[in-house]
Each structure stands twice: as C-alpha cells, then as structure tokens.
Amino acid sequence: MKLLRTIFNSRAWWIFALAVLFVVNSAGYQWHSRIDLTAERRFTISQSTKKVLHNLKAPSRVDVFLKGSFPSGFRKLASSTDDMLRIFREAANGRMQINFISPEDEIPGAGGRLYADTLDAMGLVPINLTSQLKEGQQQQFVYPYALITYNEKTLPVVLYDGSSRIISQQELNSAEAMLEYQFAETFAKLQSTQKSVIGYAVGNGEPMDVSVYDLVENVLKNDYNLATINLEQQPVIPAEMAAMIVVKPTKTFSDDEKLKIDQYVMKGGKLLWFVDRLEAEMDSLQIKNEVVAYDRGLGLNDLFFRYGARVNADLVMDLQCDYLPFDVNGNGQFEFLPWNYFPVLESPENHPINKGLGYVSSRFINSIDTVEAEGIKKTILLTSSSNARTIATPALISGRENVNASEDEKFRRQHVPVAVLLEGRFRSLYANRLSQAKRDSLLSYNMPFQPEGIENNKMIIVADGDMVLNGIKDRNPIPMGMNSYTYGSQREFPFANKSFLKNSLSYLIDPFDLSEAKRKDYMIRLLDTKKVNAEKTKWQIVNLILPGLIVLLFAFIFQWMRKQRFAK
C-alpha cells in the first residue's frame, strides 16, 4: 500500500498507469472471454463448430462479397457476417484472414477480370435486387456469397438464399441465423480428406444427358465421390455407398430391383428420391399444345407405403407459380404468363434441411400423403402455397388454359405436401414373404436377408423428378432451379433447388454433426419506422455528445480529487 501511495503521489504516476493499461490490454488480447446475454445465443457457437475450427492446421482465407452500397438489410447481413467470422477467428486461434470485397473490383493480376466474372463462372448467380428508396425503386445485382480457401482448396458459402427480389426482413433474419452452419459446414468439408460415396441409380430410365450437368458436376462431384449403380445389372448395392439418389425414373422397377433397394435401406443405406409418378412432359406440350398426364407405373407404391409415405397419382396446381411464354392472340407474339402446373414451393422451416430455404421451383409435381408406419417419424419439407389445388389422373393439360385467367376460387387447398423426410427403423417390404431361393441368392453375395433395419435410418421422398435437373439455354446448361425461358431476362430468379438438394444430402450423411448450429433461430426485433424518422436527429446528437461529456466529467472529478489530496 505504501508503494502504491508513493507512486500516485509522485509526478510520474501516469507512467505507471500507462504501464498497467498496457499489461491489462495485452493480457486481454491473449486471454479473453465474452458473456452472451442474447435470448437466442446469437454470439455463441456450438461445440461441434468449435471442434471444426480448432482442427484448422493451416491459415485460411474468407472472402466475403458483400461490400458496396446496399440497402440496410444487406448492410446488416454484412455486419452480422463480420461479427460471426470474428468469433470464428477467435475459435480458430487466429488462423483465419477475413476480406470484404466488392464484386465489381478487379482481381489483382488477372488482366482486368472482375470478381463478379469468377463468381458467375462458378455458378454463383447474383440476385437481381429491387430495393425501395425514397427516390423510388433501385435495381442492382448482389452476390450474397463468400469463398473459403484452405489447403489450396476453395469452396463457396451461400449467405442469403432469398425467395424474392424485394428484400424480406424474415428471410434476412433467417440468413443471419444460418451463418454459423453455412461457414462451419464449408470449413468441415475443406478439412475432410476423404469424400463420402454417393450412388446415382441408373437402369430405370434415369436421365444421363446434359439435363443432369449441374447436378453431377457442381453438386455431386464437388462434394462427394460419385458412382453409378445399375439396379438391373448389379446383384446388390454396395454397403460403401453412404447414400443413393434416384432421379426421375421412367421405367418400372422389378421386384428384384426393389429388393436390392429394400435391403440397402435395411442395412443403413440412405435414399433420396426425386420421382414423377405421372407422365407429363413439356416436350409433348410444346409439340401438340396439349398432353394427357397418366400414371408411369413405376411400381414403387408398395415400397413407399411400407416406409410411411404415398406419392399420389395427381398433379398439384398453384397460383404461386413460375412463368412460361404463351401466344395469347395466336399471332406469334409471346407473352409471359403464370403456369399453374409449375408450382413455386414453400418450406415450413421445421427442420435443418429447409431452415432459411427460399422458394423452390417444380414442374408437374405430385402430392404426398404420409401413412401409418410403426416407429417412423415423418417431417414435411416442402409444400405448395396456401392457394393450390390438385387434379386427378388422367388429366388433360392444355397450353390454351392460360389464355384466360385462372379460376381462383378453385385454388383453396393450403400447403399441399410434396416432399417428406422419413426417419426411424424401417421394416422390410419383403419380411415374411421372401422365398428361400432369394434368401440363398443374397447370402451368396455375403448379404444375408434383413427383415428390419439394423439401426435408425433416414430417407427423403420428393414427388418431382425435374426439381434437380437443369434447363438448356442456347445449347448450354443453365444452373439448377433456373427457368430456361426467363433466364437472362428481367424475370430471371435463382430458386433454391440446389440449396435444398445440398441440405438434404448433407443431413442424410451428416458426417460433421452440425445440426445444432443449424437449429438456431433469431428473433426479429423491428423498429418503429415513424418513430425512428422522428427521433433520428436527437439520438444521433446524443450518441455523439454524451460519450464526450462523460469523459470530461470523469476528468473533472479526477482533477478535483487530486487538488483536494495535494491541498492537504
């Protein structure tokens, strides 16, 4: 105490104070913590995320393309991204460089090439954003993406997967809640030394042409090791397949093929189905201007029914739909009109797969019902809007339907299910009905018949085979979820089909256990706009002047106390 009194009574007391401040700040930089007082734990990352970041063995770089003159919603998203990445950098022990870049900037040493050109080449489509200003509406392209580079590998991160050109506060809020998961999952993928194997089923008319270019090249091959599985020729589905995807089959599945699928599921294999129960194609409609939708006869009804779902032989029509060009007057002048057979789907946001998901486009989609299956949990992932209807097969689809406006009173069905997640311990379709010869055949491949699942399993059924196919524009494939008729026009909009596919595969395989990070939800706390405009100047003055006054007050009190002490 005598030493401290001597120091403070000397003229060099301020040198000691500065030294103490330097030591405290240095210690705080090295060892610090924070208390998260937000109700939704906004500034706290999950243990699985921390584990991923602690495993970073080399420096990483995160380039965020949200730098520019954006509306307040995207400025807030950029600020939240910065906050989250700073938390990430602390958990990664500083092994992370963060850069905010304008897409319109030139890439150094690239001969005038813009960052926007690179993002476009990677299939990262910008949002043609319409924002409301005092002066009117403003159009601009926004790239809500980040690129993470680690160990000479680079992967993109989707920061905002909005469903409208008009900024939605709810969607931006959901995007902020998803930031931790999106970045953590990408870091985990970059660290992974061995990719999971995904099987692509062939042999039942599944597409193998340019329509699966985006699916194969930009999704499956990017994130997984891809293998084709011919169900007709291959005796069994290898257990090494982490998951198998079945896309738009057109030929009937035989009992042998269904048995192979069934036993793959019983042994823990994951399945992702994109199936059209009805035959209805745009090619036929364009040639004849009408087409009759009829049942393909895929033979999958009993298999789905046993697992807990039924794809119905109907078509979902929706007032919330995509556009097609129609010759309204018959004079060759085409006009874009809504086409009710191309519903724009919504997500209930009741699961990590569809959390924060934008609108998903579909074509000639069927409805799905859930049925009783012991021990199976069913979660609806995608639905129609609240203004939909279903028509039974056989259904005549005519291009002349859009000459007149839709009869809105018929569209009264709300949120018709079209995609479902099934989870639990599945029971085999062939339990108590498989012949001994079939059992012996399976046993010869070292695959004894399994009457029920050896463990809890997952499966997703989507009643639309076109959802993950890409369109063609000028003989080139365009990104999945884009309408080839509106691509490159003012009506262009990137739907969230690819995000839904990626989220589904990630959840089915789930090698990183990051579902806790994806379950976050942020509460919207909106300000009163009228009150903000009325009191804006007052609070700006308070925020500028009050901190200075407080500093001056403390300085005055400190000087007064010194004078009183030295006067004695």
BAZAVO-267927 format. One line per 8 residues: their letters; for each residue x, y, z of C-alpha. Coordinates in Angstrom, 2 decimals, always signed. Layout:
a> X/Y/Z ~ ...
***
This chain:
mkllrtif> +0.00/+0.00/+0.00 ~ +2.86/+2.39/+0.86 ~ +4.42/+1.67/-2.54 ~ +1.15/+2.46/-4.36 ~ +0.67/+5.63/-2.31 ~ +4.20/+6.71/-3.15 ~ +3.67/+6.05/-6.85 ~ +0.41/+8.00/-7.05
nsrawwif> +1.82/+10.92/-5.07 ~ +4.79/+11.22/-7.45 ~ +4.80/+13.23/-10.64 ~ +5.40/+10.08/-12.70 ~ +2.16/+8.39/-11.63 ~ +0.85/+8.47/-15.22 ~ +3.76/+6.35/-16.43 ~ +2.73/+3.62/-14.01
alavlfvv> -0.92/+3.95/-15.11 ~ +0.04/+3.58/-18.77 ~ +2.14/+0.51/-17.97 ~ -0.78/-1.09/-16.12 ~ -3.13/-0.35/-19.03 ~ -0.64/-1.87/-21.48 ~ -0.31/-5.05/-19.40 ~ -4.09/-5.37/-18.97
nsagyqwh> -4.74/-4.86/-22.71 ~ -2.03/-7.33/-23.70 ~ -3.43/-9.93/-21.32 ~ -6.95/-9.25/-22.60 ~ -5.81/-9.77/-26.19 ~ -4.27/-13.14/-25.33 ~ -6.83/-14.41/-22.79 ~ -10.38/-13.14/-23.00
sridltae> -13.95/-14.32/-22.87 ~ -17.39/-12.92/-23.56 ~ -20.81/-13.21/-22.00 ~ -23.66/-13.73/-24.45 ~ -26.78/-12.13/-22.96 ~ -28.98/-12.54/-26.07 ~ -32.00/-14.81/-25.67 ~ -31.16/-16.81/-28.82
rrftisqs> -27.42/-17.14/-28.02 ~ -26.60/-15.11/-31.12 ~ -22.90/-14.74/-30.29 ~ -22.27/-18.28/-29.05 ~ -21.16/-21.00/-31.45 ~ -21.84/-24.70/-30.89 ~ -19.29/-27.21/-29.62 ~ -19.29/-29.04/-32.98
tkkvlhnl> -18.42/-25.77/-34.74 ~ -15.62/-25.08/-32.25 ~ -14.25/-28.56/-32.88 ~ -14.16/-27.93/-36.64 ~ -12.34/-24.61/-36.16 ~ -9.88/-26.00/-33.62 ~ -8.88/-28.60/-36.22 ~ -7.63/-25.98/-38.68
kapsrvdv> -3.94/-26.81/-39.13 ~ -3.07/-24.12/-41.67 ~ -4.06/-20.50/-42.39 ~ -7.40/-19.99/-44.14 ~ -8.88/-17.07/-46.05 ~ -12.51/-15.97/-46.20 ~ -13.52/-13.56/-48.98 ~ -16.99/-12.06/-48.47
flkgsfps> -18.61/-10.30/-51.45 ~ -20.93/-8.01/-49.52 ~ -19.01/-4.78/-49.82 ~ -20.80/-1.92/-51.51 ~ -23.75/+0.44/-51.36 ~ -26.52/-1.94/-50.35 ~ -29.92/-1.44/-48.72 ~ -29.98/-1.61/-44.92
gfrklass> -30.97/-5.28/-44.88 ~ -27.85/-6.42/-46.72 ~ -25.67/-3.98/-44.78 ~ -26.93/-5.67/-41.63 ~ -26.23/-9.11/-43.14 ~ -22.68/-7.99/-43.96 ~ -22.22/-6.71/-40.39 ~ -23.56/-9.97/-38.93
tddmlrif> -21.24/-11.95/-41.22 ~ -18.30/-9.90/-39.99 ~ -19.30/-10.49/-36.35 ~ -19.65/-14.25/-36.90 ~ -16.32/-14.53/-38.71 ~ -14.56/-12.67/-35.89 ~ -15.94/-15.26/-33.46 ~ -14.74/-17.97/-35.83
reaangrm> -11.29/-16.42/-35.99 ~ -11.01/-16.47/-32.20 ~ -12.04/-20.14/-32.07 ~ -9.51/-20.89/-34.84 ~ -6.71/-19.26/-32.80 ~ -6.30/-16.54/-35.39 ~ -5.67/-18.88/-38.32 ~ -8.17/-17.01/-40.48
qinfispe> -7.92/-13.97/-42.74 ~ -11.16/-12.08/-43.41 ~ -11.64/-9.89/-46.51 ~ -14.72/-7.97/-47.62 ~ -14.60/-7.45/-51.39 ~ -16.82/-5.68/-53.89 ~ -17.76/-7.98/-56.81 ~ -17.12/-5.04/-59.14
deipgagg> -13.45/-4.84/-58.08 ~ -10.75/-6.15/-60.42 ~ -8.85/-9.28/-59.41 ~ -5.19/-8.32/-58.90 ~ -3.03/-9.60/-61.76 ~ -5.98/-11.00/-63.72 ~ -5.87/-8.59/-66.63 ~ -8.99/-6.61/-65.77
rlyadtld> -11.12/-9.62/-64.82 ~ -13.70/-8.81/-62.13 ~ -14.54/-10.87/-59.07 ~ -18.12/-10.96/-60.41 ~ -16.87/-12.81/-63.51 ~ -15.28/-15.50/-61.32 ~ -18.44/-15.88/-59.24 ~ -20.56/-16.21/-62.39
amglvpin> -18.18/-18.87/-63.75 ~ -18.60/-20.83/-60.50 ~ -22.38/-20.85/-60.95 ~ -22.93/-18.35/-58.12 ~ -25.79/-16.40/-59.66 ~ -26.40/-12.86/-58.37 ~ -29.74/-11.65/-57.05 ~ -31.34/-9.05/-59.29
ltsqlkeg> -32.43/-7.00/-56.30 ~ -35.20/-4.44/-56.20 ~ -34.97/-2.17/-53.14 ~ -37.27/+0.66/-52.18 ~ -35.64/+4.06/-51.66 ~ -37.11/+7.50/-51.04 ~ -36.35/+8.37/-54.65 ~ -38.08/+5.23/-55.91
qqqqfvyp> -37.03/+1.66/-56.70 ~ -33.40/+0.72/-57.24 ~ -32.17/-2.24/-59.30 ~ -28.79/-3.79/-58.55 ~ -27.01/-7.14/-58.65 ~ -26.00/-8.54/-55.27 ~ -23.66/-11.52/-54.79 ~ -24.54/-12.86/-51.31
yalityne> -21.64/-15.31/-51.27 ~ -18.29/-15.94/-49.61 ~ -15.34/-18.05/-50.75 ~ -13.28/-20.01/-48.22 ~ -9.76/-21.06/-49.20 ~ -7.91/-23.67/-47.12 ~ -5.09/-26.02/-48.08 ~ -5.23/-24.79/-51.70
ktlpvvly> -8.93/-25.70/-51.98 ~ -11.75/-23.18/-52.36 ~ -15.45/-23.68/-51.67 ~ -18.35/-21.19/-51.80 ~ -20.71/-20.26/-48.97 ~ -24.26/-19.06/-49.66 ~ -25.04/-16.21/-47.25 ~ -28.56/-15.41/-48.43
dgssriis> -30.92/-17.65/-50.32 ~ -33.85/-15.26/-50.57 ~ -37.08/-16.03/-52.33 ~ -37.91/-12.57/-53.69 ~ -36.29/-9.61/-55.40 ~ -37.91/-7.43/-52.73 ~ -35.86/-7.65/-49.54 ~ -37.69/-9.68/-46.87
qqelnsae> -36.74/-8.98/-43.26 ~ -37.79/-12.51/-42.30 ~ -35.52/-14.06/-44.95 ~ -32.58/-11.85/-43.98 ~ -33.13/-12.78/-40.35 ~ -33.12/-16.48/-41.26 ~ -29.95/-15.94/-43.29 ~ -28.23/-14.44/-40.24
amleyqfa> -29.31/-17.42/-38.14 ~ -27.81/-19.77/-40.76 ~ -24.39/-18.09/-40.93 ~ -22.74/-20.32/-38.34 ~ -23.92/-23.51/-40.03 ~ -23.05/-22.39/-43.55 ~ -19.48/-21.43/-42.64 ~ -18.90/-24.36/-40.27
etfaklqs> -20.10/-26.91/-42.83 ~ -17.84/-25.45/-45.52 ~ -14.81/-25.46/-43.21 ~ -15.58/-29.08/-42.30 ~ -15.74/-30.06/-45.99 ~ -12.41/-28.37/-46.66 ~ -10.81/-30.34/-43.83 ~ -12.21/-33.66/-44.96
tqksvigy> -9.54/-35.83/-46.57 ~ -11.97/-38.47/-47.83 ~ -15.28/-37.75/-49.54 ~ -18.36/-39.84/-48.93 ~ -19.51/-42.02/-51.82 ~ -22.86/-41.18/-53.43 ~ -24.54/-43.65/-55.78 ~ -26.52/-42.40/-58.78
avgngepm> -29.10/-45.02/-59.77 ~ -29.39/-45.95/-63.47 ~ -31.18/-48.67/-65.37 ~ -34.75/-47.45/-64.92 ~ -34.73/-44.57/-67.38 ~ -32.96/-42.06/-65.14 ~ -31.50/-39.15/-67.20 ~ -27.82/-39.32/-68.14
dvsvydlv> -27.72/-36.37/-70.54 ~ -26.96/-32.64/-70.28 ~ -30.01/-32.14/-68.02 ~ -28.02/-33.55/-65.08 ~ -24.89/-31.48/-65.77 ~ -25.36/-29.11/-62.81 ~ -26.38/-31.97/-60.51 ~ -23.39/-34.13/-61.39
envlkndy> -20.63/-31.58/-61.99 ~ -21.47/-28.84/-59.49 ~ -23.05/-30.79/-56.63 ~ -22.24/-34.49/-56.55 ~ -18.68/-34.42/-57.91 ~ -17.81/-31.29/-55.95 ~ -18.74/-32.61/-52.54 ~ -18.73/-36.41/-52.92
nlatinle> -17.21/-39.33/-54.78 ~ -19.78/-40.31/-57.39 ~ -20.56/-43.81/-58.62 ~ -23.34/-45.11/-60.86 ~ -25.43/-48.05/-59.67 ~ -27.26/-50.08/-62.30 ~ -30.03/-51.76/-60.30 ~ -30.84/-54.10/-63.15
qqpvipae> -27.31/-55.50/-63.53 ~ -25.70/-55.12/-60.09 ~ -26.51/-58.02/-57.72 ~ -26.52/-55.84/-54.58 ~ -25.99/-52.19/-53.69 ~ -22.56/-51.91/-52.03 ~ -22.59/-51.03/-48.35 ~ -19.82/-48.49/-49.02
maamivvk> -22.42/-46.19/-50.56 ~ -23.17/-43.54/-47.96 ~ -26.33/-42.61/-49.86 ~ -28.05/-43.25/-53.17 ~ -30.01/-40.74/-55.24 ~ -32.77/-41.79/-57.65 ~ -33.69/-39.06/-60.15 ~ -36.77/-39.16/-62.38
ptktfsdd> -37.02/-42.87/-63.25 ~ -39.34/-43.63/-66.17 ~ -39.32/-47.46/-66.26 ~ -40.98/-49.92/-63.92 ~ -38.91/-51.25/-61.01 ~ -38.89/-55.03/-60.87 ~ -39.21/-57.00/-57.63 ~ -35.51/-57.84/-57.80
eklkidqy> -34.58/-54.17/-58.07 ~ -36.89/-53.20/-55.22 ~ -35.42/-55.99/-53.08 ~ -31.92/-54.57/-53.64 ~ -33.13/-51.10/-52.61 ~ -35.01/-52.52/-49.63 ~ -32.03/-54.43/-48.28 ~ -29.76/-51.43/-48.83
vmkggkll> -32.10/-49.42/-46.59 ~ -32.33/-52.19/-44.00 ~ -28.53/-52.18/-43.70 ~ -28.37/-48.45/-43.07 ~ -28.17/-47.01/-46.61 ~ -29.67/-43.55/-47.13 ~ -32.02/-42.82/-50.04 ~ -33.00/-39.57/-51.76
wfvdrlea> -35.87/-39.95/-54.23 ~ -36.93/-37.44/-56.91 ~ -39.76/-39.24/-58.69 ~ -42.58/-38.30/-61.07 ~ -45.46/-40.70/-60.67 ~ -47.24/-39.20/-63.69 ~ -46.02/-38.93/-67.28 ~ -46.28/-35.23/-68.22
emdslqik> -43.52/-33.56/-70.23 ~ -43.06/-30.09/-71.67 ~ -41.76/-31.53/-74.99 ~ -45.15/-33.09/-75.76 ~ -46.97/-29.95/-74.67 ~ -44.89/-27.74/-76.97 ~ -45.45/-30.01/-79.98 ~ -49.21/-30.61/-79.61
nevvaydr> -50.12/-27.75/-77.24 ~ -51.73/-30.36/-75.00 ~ -50.77/-33.54/-73.22 ~ -52.55/-36.19/-71.16 ~ -50.88/-36.92/-67.80 ~ -51.07/-40.61/-66.88 ~ -49.50/-42.96/-64.36 ~ -45.99/-44.13/-65.30
glglndlf> -46.45/-47.42/-63.44 ~ -43.09/-47.26/-61.66 ~ -44.11/-49.99/-59.23 ~ -42.80/-48.09/-56.19 ~ -46.13/-47.58/-54.42 ~ -45.84/-50.62/-52.13 ~ -42.24/-49.78/-51.21 ~ -43.07/-46.18/-50.28
frygarvn> -46.20/-47.28/-48.45 ~ -44.23/-49.68/-46.25 ~ -41.77/-46.91/-45.37 ~ -44.53/-44.44/-44.43 ~ -45.44/-42.34/-47.50 ~ -47.60/-42.39/-50.60 ~ -46.99/-40.43/-53.81 ~ -50.44/-39.72/-55.20
adlvmdlq> -51.49/-40.04/-58.84 ~ -52.43/-36.37/-59.17 ~ -50.97/-33.03/-60.18 ~ -50.58/-30.02/-57.89 ~ -51.63/-26.69/-59.39 ~ -50.79/-23.45/-57.64 ~ -51.49/-19.74/-58.10 ~ -47.93/-19.19/-56.82
cdylpfdv> -46.08/-20.47/-59.85 ~ -43.36/-19.88/-62.41 ~ -43.79/-18.23/-65.82 ~ -43.90/-19.55/-69.39 ~ -44.24/-17.75/-72.74 ~ -47.69/-18.09/-74.36 ~ -49.01/-16.99/-77.75 ~ -52.09/-15.29/-76.31
ngngqfef> -53.54/-13.80/-79.51 ~ -52.35/-16.50/-81.87 ~ -50.26/-14.05/-83.89 ~ -46.83/-15.28/-82.83 ~ -46.32/-12.58/-80.21 ~ -45.50/-14.37/-76.98 ~ -46.29/-13.06/-73.51 ~ -45.02/-14.40/-70.18
lpwnyfpv> -47.89/-15.76/-68.09 ~ -48.03/-17.76/-64.85 ~ -48.22/-21.52/-65.47 ~ -50.08/-23.21/-62.61 ~ -48.51/-26.60/-63.34 ~ -45.09/-25.19/-62.30 ~ -45.73/-24.52/-58.59 ~ -43.26/-22.41/-56.63
lespenhp> -42.90/-24.34/-53.39 ~ -42.55/-23.12/-49.82 ~ -40.81/-24.68/-46.83 ~ -42.37/-24.87/-43.35 ~ -38.88/-24.19/-41.90 ~ -39.47/-27.00/-39.41 ~ -36.17/-28.80/-39.93 ~ -32.46/-28.05/-40.54
inkglgyv> -32.93/-29.12/-44.19 ~ -35.41/-26.34/-45.01 ~ -34.33/-23.78/-42.41 ~ -33.93/-20.41/-44.14 ~ -34.69/-22.01/-47.51 ~ -36.05/-19.80/-50.28 ~ -38.68/-20.76/-52.83 ~ -38.14/-24.00/-54.76
ssrfinsi> -39.35/-24.42/-58.33 ~ -41.12/-27.56/-59.55 ~ -42.73/-29.00/-62.67 ~ -45.80/-31.23/-62.90 ~ -45.41/-32.24/-59.26 ~ -47.49/-34.80/-57.36 ~ -48.83/-34.54/-53.82 ~ -47.61/-36.78/-50.99
dtveaegi> -49.54/-38.33/-48.10 ~ -48.00/-39.88/-45.01 ~ -49.31/-43.27/-43.92 ~ -49.04/-45.30/-40.75 ~ -45.64/-46.96/-40.32 ~ -44.62/-48.11/-36.87 ~ -41.65/-46.24/-35.43 ~ -41.26/-43.89/-38.41
kktillts> -41.23/-40.11/-37.90 ~ -42.47/-38.05/-40.86 ~ -41.44/-34.43/-41.47 ~ -42.92/-32.43/-44.34 ~ -40.11/-30.49/-46.03 ~ -41.81/-28.74/-48.97 ~ -45.42/-27.71/-49.64 ~ -47.48/-25.73/-52.08
ssnartia> -48.65/-22.23/-51.20 ~ -51.96/-21.53/-49.47 ~ -53.67/-21.19/-52.88 ~ -53.38/-24.59/-54.53 ~ -55.47/-27.44/-55.87 ~ -54.92/-31.00/-57.10 ~ -56.34/-32.67/-60.20 ~ -56.60/-36.44/-60.56
tpalisgr> -55.29/-38.60/-63.38 ~ -55.85/-38.94/-66.28 ~ -55.57/-35.17/-66.64 ~ -55.62/-33.17/-69.88 ~ -53.06/-30.36/-69.78 ~ -53.52/-27.73/-72.46 ~ -51.49/-24.65/-73.32 ~ -54.77/-22.87/-74.02
envnased> -55.59/-22.86/-70.31 ~ -53.53/-19.73/-69.75 ~ -55.34/-17.67/-72.36 ~ -57.94/-16.97/-69.68 ~ -57.23/-16.09/-66.06 ~ -57.28/-18.92/-63.53 ~ -60.48/-19.51/-61.61 ~ -59.05/-18.53/-58.24
ekfrrqhv> -61.96/-19.98/-56.23 ~ -60.80/-23.48/-57.21 ~ -57.39/-22.93/-55.59 ~ -58.40/-23.37/-51.98 ~ -56.11/-26.15/-50.73 ~ -53.41/-24.91/-48.39 ~ -49.83/-26.19/-48.11 ~ -50.17/-29.47/-50.01
pvavlleg> -47.18/-31.71/-49.02 ~ -44.82/-32.61/-51.87 ~ -41.63/-33.69/-50.07 ~ -41.23/-35.71/-46.87 ~ -38.38/-36.87/-44.64 ~ -38.81/-40.33/-43.10 ~ -36.74/-41.27/-40.05 ~ -36.70/-44.35/-37.89
rfrslyan> -36.17/-48.08/-38.02 ~ -37.69/-49.22/-41.29 ~ -39.27/-52.63/-41.75 ~ -38.63/-54.58/-44.95 ~ -41.33/-54.84/-47.59 ~ -40.29/-58.48/-48.06 ~ -40.41/-59.59/-44.42 ~ -42.22/-62.97/-44.18
rlsqakrd> -42.72/-63.13/-47.95 ~ -39.28/-63.79/-49.44 ~ -38.64/-67.19/-50.97 ~ -35.77/-69.36/-49.78 ~ -34.17/-69.14/-53.23 ~ -33.97/-65.36/-52.93 ~ -32.53/-65.65/-49.43 ~ -29.85/-68.04/-50.68
sllsynmp> -29.08/-65.70/-53.58 ~ -28.47/-62.78/-51.19 ~ -26.40/-65.00/-48.93 ~ -24.13/-65.94/-51.82 ~ -23.10/-62.27/-52.02 ~ -22.46/-62.19/-48.28 ~ -25.61/-60.12/-47.80 ~ -28.00/-62.12/-45.59
fqpegien> -31.63/-61.02/-45.74 ~ -32.51/-58.39/-43.15 ~ -36.24/-58.25/-42.21 ~ -35.91/-54.89/-40.46 ~ -33.39/-52.08/-40.19 ~ -30.28/-52.74/-38.16 ~ -30.41/-49.13/-36.92 ~ -32.40/-45.92/-37.24
nkmiivad> -32.21/-44.62/-40.79 ~ -33.25/-41.65/-42.96 ~ -34.92/-41.29/-46.33 ~ -36.31/-38.35/-48.32 ~ -39.05/-38.67/-50.95 ~ -39.74/-35.74/-53.32 ~ -42.65/-36.07/-55.74 ~ -40.93/-34.24/-58.60
gdmvlngi> -38.22/-35.65/-60.83 ~ -37.45/-32.33/-62.56 ~ -36.54/-30.43/-59.39 ~ -32.81/-31.27/-59.60 ~ -32.49/-31.15/-63.39 ~ -31.12/-28.10/-65.18 ~ -32.58/-26.39/-68.22 ~ -30.85/-25.61/-71.54
kdrnpipm> -30.36/-22.12/-72.98 ~ -28.64/-21.57/-76.33 ~ -27.49/-25.22/-76.23 ~ -25.74/-24.69/-72.88 ~ -26.82/-25.96/-69.47 ~ -28.03/-23.33/-67.04 ~ -27.97/-23.58/-63.22 ~ -30.42/-25.87/-61.46
gmnsytyg> -33.60/-24.07/-60.41 ~ -33.45/-21.52/-63.24 ~ -36.25/-21.22/-65.77 ~ -34.76/-21.57/-69.26 ~ -37.50/-19.32/-70.70 ~ -36.82/-16.40/-68.31 ~ -33.06/-16.97/-67.92 ~ -31.20/-13.76/-68.79
sqrefpfa> -34.38/-11.64/-68.71 ~ -35.82/-9.29/-66.11 ~ -37.91/-12.19/-64.79 ~ -34.83/-14.29/-64.05 ~ -34.74/-15.57/-60.49 ~ -32.48/-18.24/-58.92 ~ -34.69/-20.64/-56.99 ~ -33.34/-22.61/-54.03
nksflkns> -33.43/-26.07/-55.67 ~ -29.68/-26.57/-55.35 ~ -29.69/-25.50/-51.69 ~ -32.49/-27.95/-50.95 ~ -30.56/-30.77/-52.65 ~ -27.31/-29.96/-50.84 ~ -29.07/-29.63/-47.48 ~ -30.84/-32.95/-47.99
lsylidpf> -27.65/-34.85/-48.85 ~ -25.75/-33.19/-46.01 ~ -28.43/-34.16/-43.50 ~ -28.72/-37.75/-44.74 ~ -24.99/-38.37/-44.49 ~ -24.27/-35.83/-41.69 ~ -20.57/-36.62/-41.15 ~ -19.93/-33.44/-39.15
dlseakrk> -22.91/-33.43/-36.75 ~ -23.55/-29.71/-37.25 ~ -27.33/-29.87/-36.85 ~ -27.11/-27.95/-33.56 ~ -25.67/-24.95/-35.41 ~ -28.47/-25.12/-37.97 ~ -31.26/-25.13/-35.39 ~ -30.53/-21.54/-34.36
dymirlld> -33.36/-19.07/-34.75 ~ -33.13/-15.31/-34.38 ~ -35.99/-13.22/-33.10 ~ -36.98/-10.25/-35.24 ~ -36.97/-7.03/-33.23 ~ -38.25/-4.42/-35.64 ~ -38.01/-0.70/-35.01 ~ -40.94/+1.70/-35.34
tkkvnaek> -40.13/+3.39/-38.67 ~ -42.13/+6.55/-37.92 ~ -40.53/+6.94/-34.51 ~ -37.05/+6.34/-35.97 ~ -37.54/+9.07/-38.58 ~ -38.96/+11.48/-35.99 ~ -36.22/+10.98/-33.37 ~ -33.27/+10.12/-35.61
tkwqivnl> -31.51/+13.51/-35.24 ~ -31.98/+13.60/-31.46 ~ -30.38/+10.22/-30.90 ~ -27.53/+10.96/-33.31 ~ -26.71/+14.06/-31.27 ~ -26.94/+12.12/-28.00 ~ -24.63/+9.37/-29.31 ~ -22.07/+11.93/-30.49
ilpglivl> -22.06/+14.31/-27.49 ~ -22.86/+12.11/-24.48 ~ -19.65/+9.97/-24.59 ~ -17.50/+13.14/-24.71 ~ -19.38/+14.69/-21.80 ~ -18.89/+11.55/-19.73 ~ -15.12/+11.61/-20.41 ~ -14.94/+15.30/-19.45
lfafifqw> -16.93/+14.66/-16.29 ~ -14.58/+11.92/-15.16 ~ -11.57/+14.11/-15.99 ~ -13.03/+16.98/-13.92 ~ -13.75/+14.68/-10.95 ~ -10.25/+13.17/-11.16 ~ -8.58/+16.60/-11.22 ~ -10.74/+17.83/-8.34
mrkqrfak> -9.78/+14.78/-6.23 ~ -6.07/+15.36/-6.96 ~ -6.32/+19.00/-5.93 ~ -8.06/+18.05/-2.72 ~ -5.40/+15.42/-1.92 ~ -2.40/+17.69/-2.66 ~ -4.01/+20.65/-0.81 ~ -3.83/+18.65/+2.40
***
